[in-house]
Amino acid sequence: MRCLFYASNGHGLGHLIRTLAIARALKARIPDINIMFVTNSEACQLVWREGFQVVKLLSPPANFLELDIPAREELRRINRGSVQAVLKHFKPDLVVVDFFPMGQIGDMIPMHSYACRKVFVARERNAASEIATHAKLIQSVYQLVLIPHEEQEVAGYKPADVRTRYTGPILIRSRDEALPRDQARRRLGLAPEGFTVFVGFGGGGKPEYQSVQQWILTEAQGPRNWTFAVARPPLLRQEIPATDRDDVKEITYMPMAECWTAFDAAISTLGYNSTTELLHHGVPTLFIELAGGLDDWARRGRHVAAADAGLPVKAFDSQTLHSHLEQLADPARRQTLAANARKLVPVNGATVAADAILEIL
């Protein structure tokens, strides 16, 4: 059996991580399955690290829609030609697409006329309901829609004529796949002892996040004797300003989900993948809410707070930040947050997704 995955590029790594998680779950169920990826993600090396072949498509620039028509069409033709070649020679029995029905810039249009089983992964966002917007197209092309949310979590349109499965969050590593604490710390180059706080802002490394990170590190330093392990985002292009602080250490590792056991606490944004990973792995976390973006981070923060599973704070609200840091310093409070976090995201939806796919083959 042959399976082709398509993951679109994004501000972070969500699409790629989600498809990799499903691919790993399928591989666990069908060991001899042949899996290949096509993606325009600039982090395509992660596919190779997970043991799968990958064809890198051209990544559309941030100003893609501002390019003249010939320039846009050239990019589309090159990517479609690559996809057409993969379909012709790889001959997949199954194609899984995340997160635009025909690819980010129409990359996957050649798939429309290719005869195989097709699965669409549709994560709802705040700005628009992708399922509702593309319902007719989804119903005409796909045999299965996977929605990586709980059913009560989203009010999106459910295609009437397509088998649909709400999987819950899809994660690249489950709790039982995490490394032991001492091994995780060695892998990250962290000291075996001491209170260590993860500081990270997803995979995309937006330049505007640097000011938020600096605010956190400035406000959080003090007499607590904590070490701040600052994750360098895989897609970050600019240099991170050097620091001479002994309590700050830059770390680079993917997938971090293997190593959440290394940390006593975390400071992270409310991005979808980062939030669900930290909750599932039970890391006591201070979640930073940033304005704008495609997701409703404020709503997600309220959901986490209502379950007492994390500590949301708006960016640059120093008073609340200090209050939350005091809570993270309390062992009993951390234990409560960790337990509630695990309850909020109890299972990995990747296995649910894989089982749903097997049902249509």
C-alpha positions as CSV (number, residue, x, y, z in Angstrom):
1,M,0.0,0.0,0.0
2,R,1.2,3.5,-0.9
3,C,0.2,6.7,0.8
4,L,1.0,10.3,-0.2
5,F,0.7,13.2,2.3
6,Y,0.5,16.8,1.3
7,A,1.2,19.5,4.0
8,S,0.9,23.2,3.2
9,N,3.3,25.8,4.5
10,G,2.2,28.0,7.3
11,H,3.4,30.5,9.9
12,G,4.4,27.5,12.0
13,L,4.7,23.8,11.6
14,G,1.2,22.7,12.4
15,H,0.2,21.3,9.1
16,L,3.5,19.3,8.7
17,I,3.5,18.1,12.3
18,R,-0.2,16.9,12.0
19,T,0.4,14.9,8.8
20,L,3.6,13.4,10.2
21,A,1.6,12.3,13.3
22,I,-1.0,10.6,11.1
23,A,1.7,9.0,9.0
24,R,3.4,7.6,12.1
25,A,0.1,6.2,13.3
26,L,-0.6,4.6,10.0
27,K,2.9,3.1,9.9
28,A,2.4,1.6,13.3
29,R,-0.7,-0.2,12.0
30,I,0.6,-1.2,8.6
31,P,4.4,-1.6,9.0
32,D,5.0,-2.3,5.3
33,I,3.1,0.8,4.1
34,N,5.1,3.0,1.7
35,I,4.7,6.7,2.7
36,M,5.9,9.8,0.8
37,F,5.3,13.5,1.4
38,V,5.0,16.5,-0.8
39,T,5.1,19.8,0.9
40,N,6.0,23.5,0.5
41,S,6.9,23.8,4.1
42,E,10.4,25.2,4.7
43,A,10.8,22.7,7.5
44,C,10.6,19.6,5.2
45,Q,13.8,18.2,6.8
46,L,11.5,17.1,9.7
47,V,9.9,14.6,7.3
48,W,13.3,13.0,6.6
49,R,14.0,12.9,10.4
50,E,10.8,10.9,10.9
51,G,11.9,8.4,8.3
52,F,9.8,9.3,5.3
53,Q,10.7,10.4,1.8
54,V,9.8,14.0,0.9
55,V,9.5,16.0,-2.3
56,K,10.0,19.7,-1.6
57,L,7.6,22.0,-3.5
58,L,8.3,25.7,-4.0
59,S,7.2,27.8,-1.0
60,P,5.0,30.8,-2.0
61,P,6.5,34.0,-0.7
62,A,4.6,36.0,1.9
63,N,3.7,38.5,-0.8
64,F,2.4,35.9,-3.2
65,L,-0.9,37.6,-3.8
66,E,0.9,40.8,-4.7
67,L,3.0,39.2,-7.4
68,D,1.9,39.7,-11.0
69,I,-0.1,37.0,-12.6
70,P,2.7,35.5,-14.7
71,A,4.9,35.1,-11.6
72,R,2.1,33.5,-9.6
73,E,1.3,31.1,-12.4
74,E,4.9,30.1,-12.8
75,L,5.0,29.0,-9.2
76,R,1.8,27.1,-9.6
77,R,2.9,25.3,-12.8
78,I,6.2,24.2,-11.2
79,N,4.5,22.8,-8.1
80,R,1.7,21.1,-10.1
81,G,4.2,19.6,-12.4
82,S,6.1,18.1,-9.4
83,V,2.8,16.8,-7.9
84,Q,1.8,15.3,-11.2
85,A,5.2,13.5,-11.5
86,V,4.8,12.1,-8.0
87,L,1.3,10.8,-8.7
88,K,2.4,9.2,-12.0
89,H,5.5,7.4,-10.7
90,F,4.7,6.8,-7.0
91,K,1.1,5.7,-7.8
92,P,-0.4,6.2,-4.3
93,D,-3.5,4.3,-3.2
94,L,-4.3,7.0,-0.7
95,V,-3.7,10.8,-0.6
96,V,-4.0,12.8,2.7
97,V,-4.2,16.6,2.4
98,D,-3.8,19.2,5.1
99,F,-5.1,21.9,5.0
100,F,-6.3,23.4,1.7
101,P,-8.5,21.1,-0.4
102,M,-6.4,21.7,-3.6
103,G,-3.2,22.8,-1.9
104,Q,-2.0,26.2,-0.7
105,I,-1.7,27.7,-4.2
106,G,-3.5,25.0,-6.2
107,D,-0.5,22.6,-5.9
108,M,-2.7,19.5,-5.6
109,I,-5.1,20.2,-8.5
110,P,-3.5,17.2,-10.4
111,M,-4.9,15.0,-7.6
112,H,-8.5,15.9,-8.6
113,S,-8.5,13.5,-11.5
114,Y,-6.3,10.9,-10.0
115,A,-8.1,7.7,-8.9
116,C,-7.4,6.8,-5.3
117,R,-8.9,7.2,-1.8
118,K,-8.6,10.8,-0.6
119,V,-8.6,12.2,2.9
120,F,-8.9,15.9,3.9
121,V,-7.6,17.2,7.3
122,A,-9.6,20.3,8.2
123,R,-8.7,22.3,11.2
124,E,-11.1,25.2,11.8
125,R,-9.7,28.6,12.3
126,N,-11.1,31.9,13.6
127,A,-10.9,34.0,10.5
128,A,-12.9,31.6,8.3
129,S,-14.5,28.2,8.4
130,E,-12.5,26.2,5.8
131,I,-15.0,23.4,5.9
132,A,-18.0,25.7,5.1
133,T,-16.0,27.7,2.5
134,H,-14.9,24.7,0.6
135,A,-17.8,22.3,1.3
136,K,-18.8,21.5,-2.3
137,L,-15.2,20.9,-3.3
138,I,-14.5,18.7,-0.4
139,Q,-17.6,16.6,-1.0
140,S,-16.7,16.2,-4.7
141,V,-13.1,15.1,-4.1
142,Y,-12.7,13.4,-0.7
143,Q,-14.0,10.2,0.9
144,L,-13.1,11.2,4.5
145,V,-12.8,14.4,6.4
146,L,-10.7,14.4,9.6
147,I,-11.4,17.3,12.0
148,P,-8.7,17.6,14.7
149,H,-11.0,19.0,17.3
150,E,-13.6,17.6,19.7
151,E,-17.1,17.8,18.2
152,Q,-18.4,20.2,20.8
153,E,-15.3,22.4,20.4
154,V,-16.1,23.7,16.9
155,A,-19.3,25.0,15.3
156,G,-18.0,24.5,11.8
157,Y,-20.0,23.1,8.9
158,K,-19.9,19.4,8.6
159,P,-20.0,18.2,5.0
160,A,-23.3,16.3,4.6
161,D,-22.1,13.9,2.0
162,V,-18.6,12.9,3.3
163,R,-17.7,10.6,6.1
164,T,-16.4,12.8,8.9
165,R,-14.5,12.0,12.1
166,Y,-13.7,14.4,14.9
167,T,-10.4,13.1,16.2
168,G,-9.4,15.5,18.9
169,P,-5.9,17.1,18.8
170,I,-3.5,15.2,16.6
171,L,0.0,15.1,18.2
172,I,3.3,13.9,16.9
173,R,4.2,12.1,20.2
174,S,1.9,10.7,22.9
175,R,2.7,10.9,26.6
176,D,3.8,7.3,26.5
177,E,6.4,8.1,23.8
178,A,8.1,10.9,25.9
179,L,11.7,10.3,27.0
180,P,12.6,9.9,30.7
181,R,13.4,13.2,32.3
182,D,17.2,12.6,32.6
183,Q,17.4,11.4,29.0
184,A,15.4,14.3,27.7
185,R,17.7,16.8,29.5
186,R,20.8,15.2,28.1
187,R,19.3,15.3,24.6
188,L,18.6,19.0,25.0
189,G,22.0,19.8,26.6
190,L,20.4,20.9,29.9
191,A,21.8,20.4,33.4
192,P,20.5,17.2,35.0
193,E,19.4,19.2,38.1
194,G,17.7,22.5,38.7
195,F,14.3,24.1,37.9
196,T,14.1,24.6,34.1
197,V,11.4,26.5,32.3
198,F,10.8,26.1,28.5
199,V,10.2,29.3,26.7
200,G,9.0,28.9,23.1
201,F,6.8,30.5,20.5
202,G,5.9,27.7,18.1
203,G,7.8,26.7,14.9
204,G,7.4,29.8,12.8
205,G,9.6,32.3,14.6
206,K,7.6,35.4,13.7
207,P,9.9,38.4,14.1
208,E,7.3,40.2,16.3
209,Y,7.6,37.4,18.8
210,Q,11.1,38.5,19.8
211,S,9.9,41.5,21.7
212,V,7.5,39.3,23.7
213,Q,10.2,36.9,24.4
214,Q,12.5,39.7,25.6
215,W,9.7,41.0,27.9
216,I,9.2,37.6,29.4
217,L,12.9,37.0,30.1
218,T,13.4,40.5,31.5
219,E,10.3,40.2,33.8
220,A,11.0,36.6,34.9
221,Q,14.6,37.0,36.0
222,G,15.1,37.2,39.7
223,P,16.0,35.3,42.8
224,R,14.2,32.0,41.9
225,N,17.3,30.4,40.5
226,W,15.4,29.2,37.4
227,T,17.0,28.3,34.0
228,F,15.1,29.5,30.9
229,A,15.5,27.1,28.0
230,V,14.6,29.3,25.0
231,A,13.6,27.2,21.9
232,R,14.9,28.5,18.6
233,P,12.1,28.1,16.1
234,P,13.0,25.9,13.1
235,L,11.7,28.5,10.6
236,L,13.5,31.5,12.2
237,R,15.6,33.3,9.7
238,Q,17.1,36.3,11.6
239,E,19.7,36.1,14.3
240,I,18.6,36.0,18.0
241,P,20.4,38.7,20.0
242,A,23.1,37.1,22.1
243,T,22.8,37.2,25.9
244,D,25.4,36.9,28.6
245,R,22.8,35.8,31.2
246,D,23.8,32.5,32.8
247,D,20.1,31.6,33.4
248,V,19.2,31.6,29.7
249,K,20.1,28.8,27.3
250,E,19.1,28.4,23.7
251,I,17.9,25.0,22.6
252,T,17.2,23.5,19.2
253,Y,15.4,20.3,18.9
254,M,12.5,18.7,17.0
255,P,10.1,17.3,17.8
256,M,10.1,18.9,21.2
257,A,7.2,16.6,22.2
258,E,9.7,13.9,22.9
259,C,11.3,16.1,25.6
260,W,8.6,17.8,27.5
261,T,9.5,15.7,30.5
262,A,12.7,17.8,30.7
263,F,10.9,20.9,32.0
264,D,9.4,21.8,35.3
265,A,7.2,24.5,33.7
266,A,6.8,26.3,30.4
267,I,6.0,29.7,28.9
268,S,4.4,29.5,25.5
269,T,2.0,31.1,23.1
270,L,-1.6,29.9,22.7
271,G,-0.9,28.5,19.2
272,Y,-3.0,25.4,18.5
273,N,-0.3,22.8,18.3
274,S,1.9,24.2,21.1
275,T,-1.1,24.4,23.5
276,T,-2.4,21.0,22.8
277,E,1.0,19.4,23.1
278,L,1.8,21.1,26.4
279,L,-1.6,20.2,27.8
280,H,-1.4,16.5,26.7
281,H,2.1,16.1,28.2
282,G,1.0,17.8,31.5
283,V,3.5,20.6,31.5
284,P,2.5,23.4,33.9
285,T,2.3,26.3,31.5
286,L,2.0,30.1,31.4
287,F,0.3,30.8,28.1
288,I,0.9,34.2,26.4
289,E,-2.1,35.6,24.5
290,L,-1.2,37.7,21.5
291,A,-3.6,39.8,19.4
292,G,-4.4,39.1,15.8
293,G,-3.7,35.9,13.9
294,L,-6.0,33.4,12.4
295,D,-7.0,31.7,15.7
296,D,-9.1,32.9,18.5
297,W,-6.3,32.8,21.2
298,A,-8.5,34.6,23.7
299,R,-11.1,31.9,23.5
300,R,-8.5,29.2,23.8
301,G,-7.1,30.9,26.8
302,R,-10.5,31.1,28.5
303,H,-11.0,27.4,27.8
304,V,-7.7,26.5,29.4
305,A,-8.3,28.8,32.4
306,A,-11.8,27.4,32.9
307,A,-10.4,23.9,33.3
308,D,-7.6,25.3,35.6
309,A,-5.2,23.6,33.2
310,G,-2.9,26.6,32.5
311,L,-2.3,30.2,33.3
312,P,-3.2,32.6,30.4
313,V,-1.9,36.2,30.3
314,K,-2.0,38.9,27.7
315,A,1.3,40.0,26.3
316,F,3.0,42.8,28.2
317,D,0.6,42.5,31.2
318,S,3.5,42.4,33.7
319,Q,1.3,42.4,36.8
320,T,-0.5,39.2,35.8
321,L,2.7,37.7,34.5
322,H,4.4,38.0,37.9
323,S,1.3,36.6,39.7
324,H,1.4,33.6,37.4
325,L,5.1,33.1,37.8
326,E,4.5,32.9,41.6
327,Q,2.0,30.1,40.9
328,L,4.5,28.2,38.8
329,A,7.0,28.4,41.7
330,D,4.5,26.6,43.9
331,P,5.0,22.8,43.6
332,A,1.4,22.0,44.7
333,R,0.0,24.4,42.2
334,R,2.1,23.0,39.4
335,Q,0.9,19.5,40.3
336,T,-2.8,20.7,40.0
337,L,-2.2,22.4,36.7
338,A,-0.4,19.3,35.3
339,A,-3.2,17.0,36.3
340,N,-5.9,19.2,34.9
341,A,-3.9,19.7,31.6
342,R,-3.7,16.0,31.0
343,K,-7.5,15.7,31.6
344,L,-8.1,18.4,29.0
345,V,-6.2,16.6,26.2
346,P,-6.3,13.0,27.4
347,V,-5.5,11.1,24.2
348,N,-3.6,11.6,20.9
349,G,-6.0,11.9,18.0
350,A,-3.5,10.6,15.5
351,T,-4.5,7.0,16.3
352,V,-8.2,7.9,15.9
353,A,-7.3,9.5,12.5
354,A,-5.4,6.4,11.4
355,D,-8.2,4.1,12.3
356,A,-10.7,6.2,10.4
357,I,-8.5,6.1,7.3
358,L,-8.2,2.3,7.5
359,E,-12.0,2.1,7.5
360,I,-12.3,3.6,4.0
361,L,-9.6,1.5,2.4
